[in-house]
Amino acid sequence: MSQVTEKTLKALEDRINKLARNMEKMKLAEYVRLLDSPWRLLYVNFISGVARGIGIGVGFAVLGAFVVYVLKSMVTIPVIGSVIADIVKIVQIRLGTY
């Protein structure tokens, strides 16, 4: 073979090896396997949706508790104290803690 052909083949081999390494890093085979199995794809998406929903619920509960705590501390401000006190009472009545 000529020297140009050998260089071209070597460059092509290097590029193919680099592409193979990049595909391995991307875990492309696992992704294709997941797409080939619709039931597994459905299961994985269901579990991720449940986890996301639980996370949103817990986060909203923590944020809501923090807001109620801040509102309780703002009751002593004369201008907006009565309005905030009414809001806190309504929230406590709805939660059944009043």
N, C-alpha and C positions, 0 to 999 in steps of 0.2 A: 504494500500500500504506500501511497505517497505520504509525505510528511504533512501536507495540508489536511488530508483526510484523517490522519491519526490525531492531529490537533483538534479537528472538528469533532471527532468521536469522543475525545477526552473531555472537551468542553461540554458536549451534550450529556455525557455520563455524569459530570459534576453537577450540571443543572438538574438532572433527574434525581440525583441523590439529595440535593438541597430541597427539591420539591417533596420528596418522600419524607424527609425530616420535618418539614413544615406541616405536612398533612398529619404526621404522627403527633406533633405538638397540638394541632387543632382537634385531635381525637375524632377525625372525620369518619373512621370506621365505626366507632360507637354510635355516632349520630346517624349514619346510614342504617345500622342495625336497628336503632330505635324507630326510624321511619318505616322500616320493613315490618315492624310488629305493631299494628294499630292498637291492640289491647294493652300492650305495655305503654305505648304513648298516652293512651287514655288514662291509665293508672297513674303514671308519673304526673300528668297535668292535673288530675284530680287531687293527688296528695299535695302538690304545690299550691293549688287553690285553697285547700283546707288550711294549710299552714299560713298562707297569706291572710285568710279571713280571721284566723285566731290572732295573728299579729296585729291586725287592724283593730280588732275588738279590745285587746289588752292595751294597746297604745291609746285608743280613744278613752278607755276607762281611766288610765293614769292621767291623761291630759284633762279630762273632766274633773277628776278629784283635785288636781292642781288649780284649776279655774275656780272651783268652789272654795278652796282654801284661800286663794287670793281675794275672792269676793268677801269672804267672812272677815278678813283683816281690813278691808276697805269700808266696813260698816261704820267705823268711827269717824269717817270724813263727813262733816255736816251737810255738804251740798248734795252728795249723791248717796249718802248713807241709808236713807229710808228706801230709796229705790232698790239698792242692792240688797237690803234686808228683806224686802218683799220677794226679790228673785231667789234669794237663798231659801226663804220659807217655802216657796213654790217647789223648788227642787227637792227640799227635804220631805215635803208632803208627798211628792211623786215617788220618792224612794222609800217612803214609809218609815223614815227615821225621825219624824217630828211628833 
